[in-house]
Amino acid sequence: MKLIALQLCNFRQFYGKTPIIKFASGQKNTTVIYGNNGSGKTTILNAFTWVLYEKFTAAFAAPELLINQRAIAQANFDQAVEFWGEIQFEHEYKRYQLKRKGYATKTQTNQIQSNQTKLFILIAADDGRWYPSVEPAEDIIERILPVSLHQYFFFDGERIDHFFRADRNSNIAEDTKELLGVKVLDRAIDHLKKAKKSLQEELEAIGDSTTKKLLQQQIQLESERDRLTARQQEIIQTIKGLESKKKVITHQLLELSGAEKLQKLKEKLVSQEQLTRQNLIQAKLNLKQLVSSQGYLVFLLSTKNNFFQFLQQLRNERQLSSGIKREFIEKLLENQTCICGEKLQPDTQAYHQVHSWLNKSETTELEESVIRLETQVNQFELQLTEFWQQVDRLQHQINHQYTEIAKIENELDRINKQLRNYPDRDIQKYQENLEFIEEKIKELTLEQGVNQQQLSSDRKNLEELTQQIERHKLKENKQNLAKKRITATQEAIQRLIEVRLRLEKQFRVSLEQKIQEIFKSISFTPYIPKLNLDYQLTLEDNILEQPTIVAASTGENQILSLSFIGAIIDRVREWSQRNTLMGLDSSTFPIVMDSPFGSLDEIYRRQVAKSLPQLANQLVVLVTKTQWRGEVEAEITDYIGKEYVLIYNSSKPNCEEDWLKLNQINYPLVKSSSNQFEYTEIVEIERKAEAH
């Protein structure tokens, strides 16, 4: 999971739509967000967990009150006020957009009531278009980064030592299995056990129920299906109309002086993006065809070796000779002269000796066939090398296309920003209309996706109802079939349990080694972390002959927790690469942390700050200026790719203002509000490149 952007609307301290927070990646993989206590750092951390999982950290106060106070105060009684959070992220070169939305109302007695939130998802295809997913958003998120693991990647840095308290060891063991993929085997085993129980119950009796009730349900589902199908057609027509409006506005922008150059450049970039995406789709298709047509070569090396061993065995046993040919011997007998010069007259001893070789020699056709077959088999290794070279070339093309798309998208973002801030108000208005239309298209596409999910669910339910109706019309004895299925299910359970145990042991040992490596690089103590079978993490002192367990301090527990997270990221990434035949590494994880271990002493703060950007693929740090200054700033600055300041607007009369000085520029942290409400603004820091 690579984080791309975050945007909020009427969420806690943030009134209205916030600017889009874009996250750094690559070599400069760190995003720093500065803010005073109470300005919204913890809110941003919890925005991630709320959108993804509807979960909150322990330090997040009053999680039931998510609506911005100003937004709800300015609304009429019983008027629904929308609040939402939107996250864009990338996983396995697929881009996802998640949006969790809720509504709040103010009653006549000034009570705030919120409805149940809804989660929507869009997925960007290779052609650059956003499409709704037919799969529920929760299922997709659970597969990418399971809910049970989110606390290891979105956390309060000062509370990280809580991970390894005694009452959480069993949770850590289960969570680690989830990330490794072993939990999939657990679920498979549980599913098989349930299936076995169901089959056993089926042996006793086959149930029966009223067909009439099933038919009524079938009619209701068909009616709902027809309604949603009609709505889908409406959405399609509306999107077509909006796309036509986009073309008109784009043409109008071209006619305006001043915007013509930017708009032409934008159109050129859009064309380049479309062409690049077409090339990407073609490269993926070529890779798919290559694997489909030549992938079998990967499995032929052992077969090739077995073939040559078999030929050698035949030759050793003289069942396949590579000696004198039958035609050569027949020629000698016909000419009645041996190669030594002796005459080969019929009925002589010499004639009979040469004639006896006819029975020991093979035909020319057999020998030539064997030689041709050997030549063809020898080509397998060369063909396999060429196959992998083509795979590498195509994957390089795919990576290149993704890189080009990212560059074009960045340039398009820059042009859109220029158009939004253009001095000509007409140009600004056209650009705002364009962005409004694009946002509306996204919303309709989201609704389309929700409807499609419902249609898919209704279709499955209809199929199941039809099957149930048929089953209830005709009963039959399934005892023999059920017995066979029970036996097969039990055998499958035993095999999966064996595979699970082996994977767990192998991964736990590898994980422990990495934890020790990271802990040693941070801590100045001689202690060694140990991970037992239950994933209980302890510190041992090996100075004496008999290792003794050390009572870890708060600081050591924090470092242990960080070492565990870093080891998990590293080992799962390595595990994924080693257990994938081909393809790109998909095991990338971010770390989003509030407060970078402010309770640690100077040495540990420096070591932790030095390690953080190297442990995760992305690092998002939420800090106060006092937490940032000193060791943390010195070690992390070179990795910064994005920076933002949270400006707290205080409604308190004569509030004490505060500032943050970065790169010789003062940025406000606290200032007086222009109205009676308190709220927080998000401002991006643009650092000038240092001259060399």
C-alpha positions as CSV (number, residue, x, y, z in Angstrom):
1,M,0.0,0.0,0.0
2,K,1.6,3.3,-1.1
3,L,-0.3,6.4,0.1
4,I,-0.9,9.0,-2.5
5,A,-3.3,11.6,-1.0
6,L,-5.7,12.5,1.8
7,Q,-8.5,15.0,1.8
8,L,-11.1,15.8,4.5
9,C,-14.4,17.7,4.6
10,N,-16.1,19.0,7.8
11,F,-14.1,16.4,9.8
12,R,-13.4,17.5,13.4
13,Q,-11.1,20.6,13.3
14,F,-11.2,20.9,9.5
15,Y,-14.1,23.1,8.2
16,G,-15.2,22.5,4.6
17,K,-12.9,20.8,2.1
18,T,-9.3,20.8,3.0
19,P,-6.5,21.1,0.4
20,I,-5.3,17.7,-0.8
21,I,-2.4,16.4,1.3
22,K,-0.1,14.5,-1.1
23,F,2.4,12.1,0.4
24,A,6.1,11.7,-0.5
25,S,7.6,8.4,-1.8
26,G,10.8,7.1,-3.4
27,Q,14.1,8.2,-2.1
28,K,12.7,11.2,-0.3
29,N,9.9,9.1,1.2
30,T,9.0,11.2,4.3
31,T,6.1,13.6,4.7
32,V,6.2,15.9,7.8
33,I,3.1,17.6,9.2
34,Y,3.7,20.2,11.8
35,G,1.1,21.4,14.3
36,N,0.6,22.4,17.9
37,N,-1.2,20.2,20.4
38,G,-5.0,20.4,19.6
39,S,-4.5,21.6,16.0
40,G,-5.5,18.3,14.4
41,K,-2.4,16.0,14.2
42,T,-4.3,13.2,16.0
43,T,-7.3,13.9,13.8
44,I,-5.3,13.3,10.6
45,L,-3.9,10.1,12.1
46,N,-7.4,8.9,12.9
47,A,-8.7,10.0,9.5
48,F,-6.7,7.2,8.0
49,T,-8.0,4.6,10.4
50,W,-11.6,5.9,10.1
51,V,-11.7,5.9,6.3
52,L,-10.0,2.5,6.0
53,Y,-11.6,0.7,9.0
54,E,-13.9,3.0,10.9
55,K,-11.5,2.6,13.8
56,F,-9.8,5.1,16.2
57,T,-6.7,5.3,18.3
58,A,-6.9,5.2,22.1
59,A,-5.9,8.9,22.4
60,F,-8.7,10.1,20.0
61,A,-11.3,11.8,22.3
62,A,-15.1,11.7,21.6
63,P,-14.9,9.5,18.4
64,E,-18.7,9.8,18.1
65,L,-18.4,13.5,17.4
66,L,-16.8,13.7,13.9
67,I,-18.7,16.6,12.4
68,N,-17.0,20.0,12.4
69,Q,-18.6,22.3,15.0
70,R,-18.7,25.3,12.8
71,A,-20.4,23.3,9.9
72,I,-23.1,22.0,12.2
73,A,-23.6,25.3,14.1
74,Q,-24.3,27.2,10.8
75,A,-26.8,24.5,9.6
76,N,-30.5,24.8,10.1
77,F,-32.3,22.4,12.5
78,D,-32.7,18.9,11.1
79,Q,-30.6,19.9,8.0
80,A,-28.2,17.1,7.1
81,V,-24.5,18.2,7.0
82,E,-22.1,16.0,5.2
83,F,-18.6,15.1,6.5
84,W,-16.2,12.7,4.8
85,G,-12.6,11.6,4.3
86,E,-11.0,10.5,1.1
87,I,-7.8,8.5,0.7
88,Q,-6.0,7.6,-2.6
89,F,-3.4,4.8,-2.5
90,E,-1.7,2.5,-4.8
91,H,-1.2,-1.3,-4.4
92,E,0.4,-3.6,-7.0
93,Y,0.3,-0.8,-9.5
94,K,-3.4,-0.3,-9.1
95,R,-4.7,3.0,-7.8
96,Y,-7.6,3.1,-5.4
97,Q,-9.8,5.9,-4.1
98,L,-11.6,5.3,-0.8
99,K,-14.3,7.7,0.5
100,R,-16.1,7.3,3.8
101,K,-19.0,9.6,4.2
102,G,-21.5,10.4,6.9
103,Y,-24.2,13.0,7.8
104,A,-25.0,14.8,11.0
105,T,-28.0,16.8,12.0
106,K,-28.8,19.3,14.8
107,T,-32.0,18.8,16.6
108,Q,-34.3,21.4,18.1
109,T,-32.6,20.8,21.5
110,N,-29.2,21.3,20.0
111,Q,-28.3,17.7,20.1
112,I,-26.1,16.3,17.4
113,Q,-27.2,13.1,15.7
114,S,-25.1,11.2,13.2
115,N,-26.2,8.4,10.8
116,Q,-24.2,5.3,9.9
117,T,-21.3,6.1,7.6
118,K,-20.9,4.5,4.2
119,L,-17.7,3.5,2.4
120,F,-17.2,3.9,-1.4
121,I,-14.4,2.7,-3.6
122,L,-13.1,3.5,-7.1
123,I,-10.3,1.7,-8.9
124,A,-8.3,3.2,-11.7
125,A,-7.8,0.9,-14.7
126,D,-4.8,0.9,-17.0
127,D,-6.6,3.2,-19.4
128,G,-6.7,5.9,-16.7
129,R,-10.5,5.8,-16.0
130,W,-12.0,5.3,-12.6
131,Y,-14.3,2.3,-12.3
132,P,-16.4,1.1,-9.3
133,S,-15.5,-2.2,-7.9
134,V,-17.8,-5.2,-8.1
135,E,-16.2,-6.4,-4.9
136,P,-17.1,-4.7,-1.5
137,A,-14.5,-2.1,-0.4
138,E,-14.1,-3.7,3.0
139,D,-13.0,-7.0,1.3
140,I,-10.4,-5.2,-0.8
141,I,-8.9,-3.3,2.1
142,E,-8.9,-6.5,4.3
143,R,-6.8,-8.2,1.6
144,I,-4.3,-5.4,1.2
145,L,-3.8,-4.4,4.9
146,P,-6.1,-6.3,7.3
147,V,-7.9,-4.4,10.0
148,S,-6.2,-6.4,12.7
149,L,-2.9,-5.0,11.6
150,H,-3.7,-1.3,11.1
151,Q,-2.4,-0.4,14.6
152,Y,1.2,-1.4,13.5
153,F,1.2,1.2,10.7
154,F,-1.0,4.0,12.0
155,F,-0.1,4.7,15.6
156,D,0.7,7.2,18.3
157,G,4.5,7.0,18.7
158,E,4.4,7.7,22.4
159,R,2.0,4.7,23.0
160,I,3.8,2.2,20.8
161,D,5.2,0.4,23.8
162,H,1.7,-0.9,24.5
163,F,2.0,-3.3,21.6
164,F,4.0,-5.8,23.6
165,R,2.2,-5.9,26.9
166,A,1.5,-9.3,28.3
167,D,-2.2,-9.3,27.5
168,R,-1.6,-8.6,23.7
169,N,0.8,-11.4,22.8
170,S,-1.8,-13.7,21.4
171,N,-3.2,-10.8,19.3
172,I,0.3,-10.2,17.9
173,A,0.6,-13.9,16.9
174,E,-2.7,-13.8,15.1
175,D,-2.0,-10.4,13.4
176,T,1.3,-11.7,12.2
177,K,-0.3,-14.7,10.6
178,E,-2.7,-12.4,8.8
179,L,0.1,-10.4,7.2
180,L,2.1,-13.4,6.3
181,G,-0.9,-15.1,4.7
182,V,-1.0,-18.0,7.1
183,K,-4.4,-16.7,8.4
184,V,-5.8,-17.7,5.0
185,L,-4.9,-21.3,5.8
186,D,-6.6,-20.9,9.2
187,R,-9.8,-19.7,7.6
188,A,-9.6,-22.5,5.0
189,I,-9.3,-25.0,7.8
190,D,-12.2,-23.5,9.7
191,H,-14.3,-23.4,6.5
192,L,-13.5,-27.1,5.9
193,K,-14.5,-28.0,9.4
194,K,-17.8,-26.2,9.0
195,A,-18.3,-27.9,5.7
196,K,-17.6,-31.3,7.3
197,K,-20.1,-30.6,10.0
198,S,-22.7,-29.6,7.4
199,L,-22.1,-32.8,5.4
200,Q,-22.4,-34.8,8.6
201,E,-25.8,-33.2,9.3
202,E,-26.8,-33.9,5.7
203,L,-26.4,-37.6,6.4
204,E,-29.1,-37.5,9.0
205,A,-31.7,-35.7,7.0
206,I,-32.4,-33.4,4.1
207,G,-34.5,-30.5,5.3
208,D,-37.6,-29.1,3.8
209,S,-39.5,-25.7,3.8
210,T,-42.3,-23.9,2.0
211,T,-41.7,-23.2,-1.6
212,K,-44.3,-20.4,-1.6
213,K,-42.1,-18.3,0.7
214,L,-39.1,-18.7,-1.6
215,L,-41.1,-17.7,-4.6
216,Q,-42.2,-14.5,-2.9
217,Q,-38.6,-13.6,-2.1
218,Q,-37.7,-14.3,-5.8
219,I,-40.4,-11.8,-7.0
220,Q,-39.1,-9.1,-4.6
221,L,-35.5,-9.6,-5.7
222,E,-36.4,-9.4,-9.4
223,S,-38.3,-6.2,-8.8
224,E,-35.3,-4.6,-7.0
225,R,-33.0,-5.8,-9.8
226,D,-35.2,-4.1,-12.5
227,R,-35.2,-0.8,-10.5
228,L,-31.4,-0.8,-10.1
229,T,-30.9,-1.7,-13.8
230,A,-33.0,1.4,-14.8
231,R,-31.0,3.6,-12.5
232,Q,-27.8,2.4,-14.0
233,Q,-29.0,3.4,-17.4
234,E,-29.8,6.9,-16.0
235,I,-26.3,7.2,-14.6
236,I,-24.8,6.2,-17.9
237,Q,-26.7,8.9,-19.7
238,T,-25.9,11.6,-17.1
239,I,-22.2,10.8,-17.3
240,K,-22.3,11.1,-21.1
241,G,-23.9,14.5,-20.7
242,L,-21.3,15.6,-18.2
243,E,-18.5,14.4,-20.6
244,S,-20.0,16.5,-23.4
245,K,-20.0,19.6,-21.1
246,K,-16.3,18.9,-20.3
247,K,-15.5,19.0,-24.0
248,V,-17.4,22.3,-24.4
249,I,-15.6,24.0,-21.5
250,T,-12.2,22.7,-22.7
251,H,-13.0,24.3,-26.1
252,Q,-14.0,27.6,-24.4
253,L,-10.7,27.6,-22.5
254,L,-8.8,27.3,-25.7
255,E,-10.5,30.4,-27.1
256,L,-9.6,32.6,-24.1
257,S,-6.4,34.5,-24.5
258,G,-3.9,33.6,-21.8
259,A,-5.2,30.1,-21.1
260,E,-4.7,28.9,-24.7
261,K,-1.1,27.9,-24.1
262,L,-1.8,26.1,-20.9
263,Q,-4.8,24.4,-22.3
264,K,-3.0,23.2,-25.4
265,L,-0.2,21.9,-23.2
266,K,-2.8,20.2,-21.0
267,E,-4.4,18.6,-24.1
268,K,-1.0,17.4,-25.3
269,L,-0.3,15.9,-21.9
270,V,-3.8,14.2,-21.8
271,S,-3.0,12.7,-25.3
272,Q,0.4,11.5,-24.0
273,E,-1.2,10.0,-21.0
274,Q,-3.8,8.1,-23.1
275,L,-1.0,6.8,-25.5
276,T,1.2,5.8,-22.5
277,R,-1.7,3.9,-20.9
278,Q,-2.4,2.2,-24.2
279,N,1.2,1.1,-24.3
280,L,0.9,0.0,-20.7
281,I,-2.1,-2.2,-21.5
282,Q,-0.3,-3.6,-24.6
283,A,2.8,-4.4,-22.6
284,K,0.7,-6.2,-20.0
285,L,-1.1,-8.1,-22.7
286,N,2.2,-9.1,-24.3
287,L,3.5,-10.3,-21.0
288,K,0.3,-12.3,-20.4
289,Q,0.6,-13.9,-23.9
290,L,4.3,-14.7,-23.4
291,V,3.6,-16.4,-20.1
292,S,0.7,-18.3,-21.6
293,S,2.6,-19.5,-24.6
294,Q,6.1,-20.2,-23.1
295,G,5.6,-20.3,-19.4
296,Y,5.8,-24.1,-19.5
297,L,9.6,-23.8,-20.2
298,V,10.1,-23.0,-16.5
299,F,9.1,-26.5,-15.5
300,L,11.1,-28.4,-18.2
301,L,14.6,-28.3,-16.7
302,S,14.2,-31.3,-14.5
303,T,12.4,-33.1,-17.3
304,K,15.4,-32.4,-19.6
305,N,17.8,-33.8,-17.1
306,N,15.7,-36.9,-16.7
307,F,15.5,-37.4,-20.4
308,F,19.3,-37.4,-20.9
309,Q,19.8,-39.7,-17.9
310,F,17.4,-42.1,-19.6
311,L,19.2,-42.0,-22.9
312,Q,22.5,-42.6,-21.2
313,Q,21.1,-45.6,-19.4
314,L,19.8,-47.0,-22.7
315,R,23.2,-46.6,-24.2
316,N,25.0,-48.1,-21.2
317,E,22.7,-51.2,-21.5
318,R,23.4,-51.3,-25.2
319,Q,19.7,-50.9,-26.0
320,L,20.5,-47.8,-27.9
321,S,23.9,-48.1,-29.7
322,S,25.7,-45.2,-31.3
323,G,28.1,-47.6,-33.2
324,I,28.2,-49.0,-36.7
325,K,25.2,-48.4,-39.0
326,R,23.2,-51.3,-40.7
327,E,23.7,-49.7,-44.1
328,F,27.5,-49.7,-43.7
329,I,27.6,-53.4,-42.8
330,E,25.3,-54.3,-45.7
331,K,27.6,-52.4,-48.1
332,L,30.6,-54.4,-46.9
333,L,28.8,-57.7,-47.5
334,E,27.6,-56.6,-50.9
335,N,31.2,-55.7,-51.9
336,Q,32.5,-58.9,-50.3
337,T,35.5,-57.0,-48.8
338,C,36.0,-56.1,-45.2
339,I,37.6,-52.8,-44.1
340,C,40.7,-54.8,-43.2
341,G,41.0,-56.1,-46.8
342,E,39.9,-59.6,-46.1
343,K,37.5,-61.2,-48.6
344,L,33.9,-61.8,-47.3
345,Q,32.9,-64.9,-49.3
346,P,29.5,-66.4,-48.4
347,D,29.7,-69.4,-46.0
348,T,33.1,-68.3,-44.7
349,Q,33.8,-67.6,-41.0
350,A,34.7,-64.0,-41.8
351,Y,31.5,-63.5,-43.6
352,H,29.4,-64.8,-40.7
353,Q,31.3,-62.6,-38.2
354,V,30.6,-59.4,-40.1
355,H,27.0,-60.6,-40.8
356,S,26.3,-61.0,-37.1
357,W,26.7,-57.3,-36.5
358,L,23.5,-56.7,-38.5
359,N,21.5,-57.8,-35.4
360,K,23.4,-55.5,-33.1
361,S,23.2,-52.3,-35.2
362,E,20.2,-49.9,-35.2
363,T,18.5,-48.4,-38.2
364,T,19.5,-45.0,-39.6
365,E,16.0,-43.7,-38.9
366,L,16.1,-44.4,-35.2
367,E,19.6,-42.9,-34.7
368,E,18.6,-39.8,-36.6
369,S,15.4,-39.5,-34.6
370,V,17.4,-39.7,-31.3
371,I,19.9,-37.1,-32.5
372,R,17.1,-34.7,-33.6
373,L,15.3,-35.2,-30.3
374,E,18.5,-34.5,-28.3
375,T,19.1,-31.3,-30.3
376,Q,15.5,-30.1,-29.6
377,V,15.8,-30.9,-25.9
378,N,19.1,-29.0,-25.7
379,Q,17.3,-25.9,-27.0
380,F,15.1,-25.8,-23.9
381,E,17.7,-24.1,-21.7
382,L,18.4,-21.5,-24.4
383,Q,14.7,-20.9,-24.9
384,L,14.2,-20.5,-21.1
385,T,16.9,-17.9,-21.0
386,E,15.3,-16.0,-23.8
387,F,11.9,-16.3,-22.1
388,W,13.2,-14.7,-18.9
389,Q,14.9,-12.0,-20.9
390,Q,11.6,-11.2,-22.6
391,V,9.8,-11.2,-19.2
392,D,12.4,-8.8,-17.8
393,R,12.1,-6.5,-20.9
394,L,8.3,-6.4,-20.7
395,Q,8.4,-5.8,-17.0
396,H,10.8,-3.0,-17.6
397,Q,8.5,-1.5,-20.2
398,I,5.6,-1.8,-17.7
399,N,7.6,0.0,-15.0
400,H,8.6,2.7,-17.5
401,Q,5.0,3.3,-18.5
402,Y,4.0,3.7,-14.9
403,T,6.8,6.1,-14.3
404,E,5.8,8.2,-17.4
405,I,2.2,8.2,-16.3
406,A,3.2,9.5,-12.8
407,K,5.3,12.3,-14.5
408,I,2.4,13.3,-16.7
409,E,-0.1,13.3,-13.8
410,N,2.2,15.6,-11.8
411,E,2.5,18.0,-14.7
412,L,-1.3,17.9,-15.2
413,D,-1.7,18.7,-11.5
414,R,0.6,21.7,-11.9
415,I,-1.3,23.0,-14.9
416,N,-4.7,22.6,-13.2
417,K,-3.3,24.5,-10.2
418,Q,-2.1,27.4,-12.5
419,L,-5.5,27.5,-14.1
420,R,-7.3,27.6,-10.7
421,N,-5.1,30.5,-9.6
422,Y,-5.0,32.3,-13.0
423,P,-5.5,36.1,-12.7
424,D,-8.4,36.0,-15.3
425,R,-11.6,35.3,-13.3
426,D,-13.2,33.7,-16.4
427,I,-10.4,31.2,-16.7
428,Q,-10.7,30.4,-13.0
429,K,-14.4,29.9,-13.4
430,Y,-14.0,27.5,-16.3
431,Q,-11.4,25.5,-14.5
432,E,-13.7,25.3,-11.4
433,N,-16.5,24.1,-13.6
434,L,-14.3,21.4,-15.1
435,E,-13.3,20.2,-11.6
436,F,-16.9,20.3,-10.4
437,I,-17.9,18.1,-13.4
438,E,-15.1,15.7,-12.8
439,E,-16.1,15.4,-9.2
440,K,-19.7,14.8,-10.2
441,I,-18.7,12.1,-12.6
442,K,-16.7,10.4,-9.8
443,E,-19.8,10.6,-7.5
444,L,-22.0,9.1,-10.1
445,T,-19.4,6.4,-10.8
446,L,-19.3,5.6,-7.1
447,E,-23.1,5.2,-7.1
448,Q,-22.8,3.1,-10.2
449,G,-20.4,0.9,-8.4
450,V,-22.6,0.5,-5.3
451,N,-25.6,-0.3,-7.6
452,Q,-23.4,-2.9,-9.5
453,Q,-22.5,-4.5,-6.2
454,Q,-26.1,-4.7,-5.2
455,L,-27.1,-6.1,-8.6
456,S,-24.3,-8.7,-8.3
457,S,-25.6,-9.7,-4.8
458,D,-29.2,-9.8,-6.0
459,R,-28.1,-12.0,-9.0
460,K,-26.4,-14.5,-6.6
461,N,-29.4,-14.5,-4.3
462,L,-31.7,-15.2,-7.2
463,E,-29.6,-18.0,-8.3
464,E,-29.5,-19.5,-4.8
465,L,-33.3,-19.1,-4.5
466,T,-33.8,-20.8,-7.8
467,Q,-31.6,-23.7,-6.7
468,Q,-33.5,-23.9,-3.4
469,I,-36.8,-24.0,-5.1
470,E,-35.6,-26.9,-7.3
471,R,-34.2,-28.7,-4.3
472,H,-37.5,-28.4,-2.5
473,K,-39.4,-29.7,-5.5
474,L,-37.3,-32.8,-5.7
475,K,-35.7,-34.6,-2.8
476,E,-33.0,-37.2,-3.3
477,N,-30.8,-39.3,-1.1
478,K,-27.2,-37.9,-0.9
479,Q,-25.8,-40.1,1.8
480,N,-23.1,-41.9,-0.3
481,L,-21.9,-38.7,-1.8
482,A,-21.8,-37.0,1.6
483,K,-19.6,-39.8,3.0
484,K,-17.1,-39.4,0.2
485,R,-17.0,-35.6,0.7
486,I,-16.5,-36.0,4.5
487,T,-13.4,-38.2,3.9
488,A,-12.0,-35.8,1.3
489,T,-12.6,-32.8,3.6
490,Q,-10.8,-34.5,6.5
491,E,-7.8,-35.2,4.3
492,A,-7.7,-31.6,3.1
493,I,-7.8,-30.3,6.7
494,Q,-4.8,-32.5,7.7
495,R,-2.7,-31.3,4.7
496,L,-3.5,-27.6,5.4
497,I,-2.6,-27.9,9.1
498,E,0.8,-29.4,8.1
499,V,1.5,-26.6,5.6
500,R,0.5,-24.0,8.1
501,L,2.8,-25.3,10.8
502,R,5.8,-25.3,8.5
503,L,5.2,-21.8,7.2
504,E,4.7,-20.4,10.7
505,K,8.0,-21.9,12.0
506,Q,10.0,-20.8,9.0
507,F,8.7,-17.2,9.1
508,R,8.9,-16.8,12.9
509,V,12.6,-17.7,12.9
510,S,13.3,-15.3,10.0
511,L,11.3,-12.6,11.8
512,E,13.2,-13.0,15.0
513,Q,16.6,-12.6,13.2
514,K,15.4,-9.3,11.6
515,I,14.1,-8.0,14.9
516,Q,17.4,-8.6,16.5
517,E,19.2,-6.9,13.7
518,I,17.1,-3.7,13.9
519,F,17.1,-3.6,17.8
520,K,20.9,-3.9,17.8
521,S,21.3,-1.0,15.4
522,I,19.1,1.3,17.6
523,S,19.8,0.2,21.2
524,F,23.1,0.6,23.0
525,T,22.3,-2.2,25.4
526,P,23.7,-5.7,24.9
527,Y,20.3,-7.3,25.2
528,I,18.9,-9.7,22.6
529,P,15.2,-9.8,21.6
530,K,13.6,-13.3,21.5
531,L,10.4,-14.3,19.9
532,N,8.8,-17.5,21.2
533,L,6.2,-19.8,19.7
534,D,3.4,-17.6,20.9
535,Y,5.1,-14.5,19.4
536,Q,5.9,-13.2,22.9
537,L,8.7,-10.7,22.5
538,T,11.2,-10.5,25.4
539,L,14.7,-9.2,26.0
540,E,17.5,-11.6,27.1
541,D,20.9,-10.9,28.7
542,N,23.4,-13.4,27.5
543,I,26.4,-12.3,29.6
544,L,26.0,-15.2,32.0
545,E,26.1,-18.8,30.9
546,Q,22.4,-19.1,31.4
547,P,20.4,-16.4,29.5
548,T,18.2,-14.3,31.7
549,I,15.1,-12.3,30.8
550,V,15.4,-8.6,31.3
551,A,12.5,-6.4,32.4
552,A,12.3,-3.9,29.5
553,S,11.8,-0.2,30.2
554,T,9.3,2.0,28.5
555,G,12.0,3.2,26.0
556,E,13.1,-0.4,25.3
557,N,9.5,-1.5,24.7
558,Q,9.1,1.3,22.3
559,I,12.3,0.3,20.4
560,L,11.1,-3.4,20.5
561,S,7.8,-2.3,19.0
562,L,9.6,-0.3,16.2
563,S,11.9,-3.2,15.6
564,F,9.0,-5.6,15.3
565,I,7.2,-3.3,12.7
566,G,10.4,-2.8,10.7
567,A,11.0,-6.6,10.7
568,I,7.5,-7.3,9.6
569,I,7.7,-5.0,6.7
570,D,11.2,-6.3,5.6
571,R,10.4,-10.0,6.0
572,V,7.0,-10.0,4.4
573,R,8.5,-8.1,1.5
574,E,11.3,-10.7,1.2
575,W,8.8,-13.5,1.7
576,S,6.6,-12.2,-1.1
577,Q,9.6,-11.9,-3.5
578,R,10.9,-15.4,-2.7
579,N,7.5,-17.1,-3.1
580,T,6.5,-15.3,-6.3
581,L,7.5,-17.0,-9.6
582,M,7.6,-13.7,-11.4
583,G,6.2,-10.2,-11.2
584,L,6.7,-7.1,-9.1
585,D,7.1,-6.8,-5.4
586,S,3.7,-5.9,-3.9
587,S,4.6,-5.8,-0.2
588,T,5.0,-2.1,0.5
589,F,3.8,-0.5,3.7
590,P,3.6,3.0,5.1
591,I,4.1,4.1,8.6
592,V,2.0,7.0,9.8
593,M,2.9,8.1,13.3
594,D,1.9,10.9,15.7
595,S,4.6,12.1,18.0
596,P,8.1,10.6,17.2
597,F,8.9,9.1,20.6
598,G,9.1,12.3,22.6
599,S,9.6,10.3,25.9
600,L,12.9,8.8,24.7
601,D,16.3,10.3,25.7
602,E,18.6,12.0,23.2
603,I,20.5,9.0,22.1
604,Y,17.4,6.8,21.4
605,R,15.6,9.7,19.7
606,R,18.5,10.1,17.3
607,Q,18.7,6.4,16.6
608,V,15.0,6.0,16.1
609,A,14.8,9.1,13.8
610,K,17.7,7.7,11.8
611,S,16.0,4.3,11.4
612,L,12.5,5.4,10.7
613,P,12.8,6.5,7.0
614,Q,14.7,3.3,6.2
615,L,12.2,0.9,7.8
616,A,9.1,1.8,5.8
617,N,8.5,2.5,2.1
618,Q,6.8,5.7,3.2
619,L,6.9,7.7,6.5
620,V,4.3,10.3,7.6
621,V,5.3,12.1,10.8
622,L,2.9,14.3,12.7
623,V,4.9,16.5,15.1
624,T,4.9,19.6,17.3
625,K,7.9,22.0,16.7
626,T,9.5,20.9,20.0
627,Q,9.2,17.2,19.1
628,W,10.7,18.0,15.7
629,R,13.7,20.1,16.7
630,G,17.0,18.6,17.5
631,E,17.9,15.0,16.8
632,V,14.7,14.2,14.9
633,E,15.0,17.1,12.5
634,A,18.7,16.4,11.9
635,E,18.3,12.8,11.0
636,I,15.0,13.0,9.0
637,T,15.5,16.3,7.0
638,D,17.3,14.7,4.1
639,Y,14.4,12.3,3.5
640,I,11.7,14.9,3.4
641,G,9.7,15.0,0.2
642,K,6.5,16.8,1.4
643,E,5.8,19.2,4.3
644,Y,2.6,20.7,5.7
645,V,1.7,23.1,8.5
646,L,-1.5,22.9,10.5
647,I,-2.6,26.5,11.3
648,Y,-4.9,26.6,14.3
649,N,-7.4,29.5,14.2
650,S,-8.3,30.2,17.9
651,S,-11.6,31.8,18.8
652,K,-10.1,32.8,22.2
653,P,-9.9,36.6,22.6
654,N,-6.3,37.8,22.5
655,C,-4.9,34.3,22.0
656,E,-1.1,33.9,22.1
657,E,0.1,33.4,18.5
658,D,2.8,30.9,17.7
659,W,5.2,30.4,14.8
660,L,7.4,27.8,13.2
661,K,10.6,28.8,11.5
662,L,11.7,26.6,8.6
663,N,14.2,27.5,5.9
664,Q,14.4,31.1,7.2
665,I,10.6,31.5,6.8
666,N,8.1,31.9,9.6
667,Y,4.9,29.8,9.3
668,P,2.0,30.5,11.7
669,L,1.0,27.6,14.0
670,V,-1.6,29.5,16.1
671,K,-3.5,32.7,15.1
672,S,-6.7,34.5,16.0
673,S,-9.8,33.3,14.2
674,S,-11.6,35.7,11.8
675,N,-14.9,34.5,13.2
676,Q,-16.3,33.1,16.5
677,F,-15.3,29.5,15.5
678,E,-12.1,27.6,16.0
679,Y,-10.8,25.6,13.0
680,T,-7.6,24.4,11.4
681,E,-6.1,25.2,8.0
682,I,-3.6,23.0,6.1
683,V,-0.8,24.8,4.2
684,E,1.8,23.1,2.1
685,I,5.5,24.2,2.6
686,E,7.4,24.8,-0.6
687,R,11.1,24.3,0.1
688,K,13.5,25.8,-2.4
689,A,16.1,23.4,-3.7
690,E,19.4,24.0,-2.0
691,A,22.2,25.2,-4.3
692,H,25.2,23.0,-4.7
